Amino acid sequence: MIELGIVSVVLMATRFAAFGRKLAAATLILLALAAFSPLGNLLLYPLESRLPPWDPSRGAPDGIIVLGGSIDTDLSAAHRTPVVAHAADRLFAPAELARRYPNTRVIFTGGTANLVSTDAREADYSAPILENLGIAKQRLMLERDSRNTYENAIFTKQLVAPKPGERWLLVTSAFHMPRSMGIFRKAGFDVEAYPVDWRMGGRDDLFSFTNVGTDGLGRTEVAVREWIGLVAYRLMGRTDELLPGPAKD
């Protein structure tokens, strides 16, 4: 939207000024819709509601896989301490699960998403947080080379070599869970969804307006980026469905 606004300003200085003014008005309307209308919620709801909460009645899992995405590696490296930027639930949930199931292994997978590789790895900064939350160091395995969710699945499978019949939980944000499940399935790693870090309350929030523009813009940005990721991964053949859901019997 910012780029569209810049284009509209440039066009106003040319013989296409009339079109530039129309584009500016359309951009302003789109910005207002993204910031204050239910648009972000409408885009988020199909993602967050696609996978149900995990059912603990089947008993203890064999392992817990935690996807990265909480730590800002650049800030952590600059300040020489873990900096949790967002999605802290991805760290809190496995700590609670580890206490509930003391014999379950815990795997954290996350390297760096930077285009220019650095020595800062999310796994290295997440490990002390998880240990301080009560997960013993000997229970914790780190996968520190992955750059995206596809590599999370591939490298984690290579690291843990899951055996037939084992049950592994996958912990990540609810909006990110459909794509993550589709990628792990395509990689041949059967996991069970444990969604966390919800960005909306549920169906009752579908048509809720907000008077805090940054909140609406944040939800819209997260949702649009995830939908783009779903389409891209489907086109690349990294998932078998556009919107992966619960496992089919």
MARGUMAR-349869 format. One line per field, with one value per residue (C-alpha): residue number from 1; x, z, y. Coordinates in nm, 2 decimals, decimal comma. Example, Ala and Ser with C-alpha at 12.3 -4.5 7.8 and 13.67 -1.06 7.14 Angstrom:
num c(1  2)
X c(1,23  1,37)
Z c(0,78  0,71)
Y c(-0,45  -0,11)
END
This chain:
num c(1  2  3  4  5  6  7  8  9  10  11  12  13  14  15  16  17  18  19  20  21  22  23  24  25  26  27  28  29  30  31  32  33  34  35  36  37  38  39  40  41  42  43  44  45  46  47  48  49  50  51  52  53  54  55  56  57  58  59  60  61  62  63  64  65  66  67  68  69  70  71  72  73  74  75  76  77  78  79  80  81  82  83  84  85  86  87  88  89  90  91  92  93  94  95  96  97  98  99  100  101  102  103  104  105  106  107  108  109  110  111  112  113  114  115  116  117  118  119  120  121  122  123  124  125  126  127  128  129  130  131  132  133  134  135  136  137  138  139  140  141  142  143  144  145  146  147  148  149  150  151  152  153  154  155  156  157  158  159  160  161  162  163  164  165  166  167  168  169  170  171  172  173  174  175  176  177  178  179  180  181  182  183  184  185  186  187  188  189  190  191  192  193  194  195  196  197  198  199  200  201  202  203  204  205  206  207  208  209  210  211  212  213  214  215  216  217  218  219  220  221  222  223  224  225  226  227  228  229  230  231  232  233  234  235  236  237  238  239  240  241  242  243  244  245  246  247  248  249)
X c(0,00  0,29  0,43  0,09  0,09  0,43  0,33  0,02  0,22  0,46  0,18  0,03  0,33  0,28  0,01  -0,15  -0,24  -0,60  -0,52  -0,27  -0,54  -0,78  -0,50  -0,42  -0,79  -0,81  -0,49  -0,62  -0,95  -0,76  -0,53  -0,84  -1,00  -0,68  -0,64  -0,99  -1,22  -1,26  -1,05  -0,76  -0,99  -1,17  -0,83  -0,70  -1,00  -0,98  -0,61  -0,65  -0,96  -0,83  -0,67  -0,85  -0,68  -0,47  -0,65  -0,44  -0,67  -0,45  -0,17  0,18  0,36  0,70  0,84  0,76  0,88  0,90  0,92  1,13  0,99  0,99  1,35  1,50  1,85  2,00  1,89  1,99  2,34  2,37  2,27  2,42  2,10  1,78  1,53  1,18  1,02  0,68  0,50  0,63  0,37  0,59  0,84  0,59  0,38  0,66  0,78  0,44  0,42  0,76  0,65  0,33  0,52  0,86  0,98  0,91  1,19  1,19  1,33  1,37  1,41  1,52  1,84  1,82  1,58  1,83  1,91  2,27  2,38  2,52  2,65  2,34  2,10  1,76  1,81  2,11  1,92  1,60  1,78  1,86  1,50  1,36  1,61  1,52  1,15  1,24  1,34  1,65  1,94  1,98  1,62  1,66  1,78  1,86  1,83  2,01  2,05  1,70  1,60  1,23  0,95  1,03  1,38  1,24  1,06  1,34  1,62  1,42  1,32  1,68  1,78  1,52  1,47  1,11  1,02  0,68  0,42  0,58  0,37  0,52  0,36  0,42  0,41  0,37  0,13  -0,23  -0,22  0,10  -0,02  -0,20  0,11  0,34  0,13  0,12  0,50  0,57  0,33  0,49  0,83  0,69  0,69  0,35  0,30  0,00  -0,09  -0,05  -0,15  -0,06  -0,02  -0,38  -0,43  -0,81  -1,07  -1,27  -1,59  -1,73  -1,45  -1,51  -1,69  -1,52  -1,39  -1,10  -1,01  -0,64  -0,51  -0,18  -0,37  -0,57  -0,27  -0,07  -0,34  -0,39  -0,01  0,03  -0,27  -0,18  0,18  0,06  -0,19  0,09  0,31  0,04  0,00  0,37  0,44  0,15  0,29  0,64  0,50  0,60  0,24  -0,03  -0,31  -0,37  -0,51  -0,40  -0,64  -0,68  -0,55  -0,78  -0,87)
Z c(0,00  0,07  -0,27  -0,43  -0,25  -0,38  -0,73  -0,71  -0,60  -0,89  -1,14  -1,02  -1,16  -1,50  -1,77  -1,58  -1,29  -1,30  -1,26  -0,99  -0,79  -0,82  -0,72  -0,42  -0,31  -0,36  -0,16  0,12  0,13  0,13  0,41  0,62  0,56  0,66  0,97  1,11  0,94  1,01  0,70  0,90  1,11  0,80  0,65  0,98  1,08  0,82  0,91  1,29  1,29  1,04  1,29  1,62  1,96  2,05  2,23  2,52  2,58  2,36  2,61  2,62  2,29  2,21  2,12  2,09  1,79  1,84  1,53  1,55  1,49  1,83  1,86  1,68  1,60  1,50  1,82  2,03  1,87  1,92  2,29  2,36  2,52  2,38  2,25  2,21  1,94  1,91  1,93  2,28  2,32  2,10  2,39  2,68  2,54  2,51  2,86  3,00  2,79  2,90  3,26  3,19  3,00  3,17  2,94  2,62  2,40  2,29  1,96  1,87  1,50  1,38  1,23  1,06  0,80  0,70  0,33  0,43  0,66  1,00  1,29  1,49  1,51  1,67  1,83  2,02  2,18  2,24  2,42  2,74  2,75  2,74  2,99  3,23  3,18  3,32  3,03  3,12  2,88  2,82  2,70  2,45  2,09  1,86  1,49  1,40  1,02  0,88  0,72  0,66  0,75  0,47  0,60  0,96  0,84  0,64  0,89  1,19  1,03  0,96  1,32  1,51  1,26  1,38  1,42  1,30  1,56  1,74  1,81  1,77  1,85  1,63  1,82  1,62  1,58  1,50  1,18  1,06  1,15  0,82  0,61  0,87  0,88  0,50  0,48  0,74  0,58  0,24  0,40  0,53  0,90  1,05  1,33  1,55  1,56  1,88  1,78  2,00  1,97  1,84  1,70  1,73  1,97  1,72  1,52  1,74  1,63  1,26  1,21  1,49  1,40  1,59  1,67  1,69  1,34  1,41  1,55  1,23  1,01  1,20  1,17  0,80  0,73  0,92  0,73  0,39  0,43  0,54  0,25  0,01  0,17  0,13  -0,24  -0,30  -0,12  -0,31  -0,64  -0,55  -0,46  -0,09  0,02  -0,13  -0,05  -0,06  0,29  0,48  0,75  0,99  0,88  0,67  0,80)
Y c(0,00  0,23  0,15  0,23  0,56  0,65  0,55  0,77  1,07  1,02  0,99  1,32  1,49  1,34  1,35  1,06  1,29  1,20  0,83  0,92  1,09  0,80  0,56  0,77  0,77  0,39  0,34  0,55  0,35  0,02  0,15  0,24  -0,10  -0,28  -0,07  -0,04  -0,29  -0,67  -0,74  -0,88  -1,10  -1,23  -1,33  -1,48  -1,69  -1,96  -2,00  -2,01  -2,23  -2,48  -2,72  -2,80  -2,78  -3,09  -3,37  -3,50  -3,80  -4,02  -4,00  -3,86  -3,77  -3,90  -3,56  -3,19  -2,99  -2,61  -2,39  -2,08  -1,73  -1,57  -1,45  -1,15  -1,28  -0,95  -0,77  -1,07  -1,07  -0,70  -0,71  -1,05  -1,17  -1,33  -1,08  -1,21  -1,00  -1,18  -1,51  -1,58  -1,86  -2,07  -2,08  -2,09  -2,38  -2,64  -2,56  -2,64  -2,95  -3,06  -3,04  -3,23  -3,50  -3,54  -3,82  -3,64  -3,51  -3,14  -3,02  -2,66  -2,58  -2,24  -2,09  -1,75  -1,61  -1,33  -1,32  -1,25  -1,54  -1,45  -1,66  -1,56  -1,86  -1,85  -2,19  -2,07  -1,78  -1,99  -2,27  -2,07  -1,94  -2,29  -2,41  -2,13  -2,23  -2,57  -2,79  -2,98  -2,93  -3,30  -3,32  -3,04  -3,09  -2,80  -2,77  -2,44  -2,45  -2,40  -2,08  -2,14  -2,37  -2,61  -2,66  -2,68  -3,00  -3,15  -3,09  -3,19  -3,52  -3,59  -3,50  -3,70  -3,99  -4,06  -4,42  -4,57  -4,53  -4,24  -3,93  -3,59  -3,26  -2,95  -2,62  -2,30  -2,00  -2,09  -1,89  -2,06  -2,42  -2,51  -2,44  -2,60  -2,92  -2,94  -2,91  -3,17  -3,41  -3,36  -3,43  -3,76  -3,65  -3,72  -3,47  -3,36  -2,99  -2,80  -2,44  -2,14  -1,76  -1,69  -1,34  -1,33  -1,47  -1,67  -1,65  -1,38  -1,15  -1,20  -0,87  -0,67  -0,32  -0,17  0,19  0,11  0,12  -0,06  -0,36  -0,40  -0,34  -0,60  -0,87  -0,79  -0,81  -1,14  -1,29  -1,17  -1,29  -1,63  -1,66  -1,57  -1,84  -2,10  -2,02  -2,01  -2,34  -2,51  -2,39  -2,51  -2,85  -2,82  -2,89  -3,11  -2,88  -2,50  -2,50  -2,82  -2,93  -3,22  -3,55  -3,76  -4,10)
END
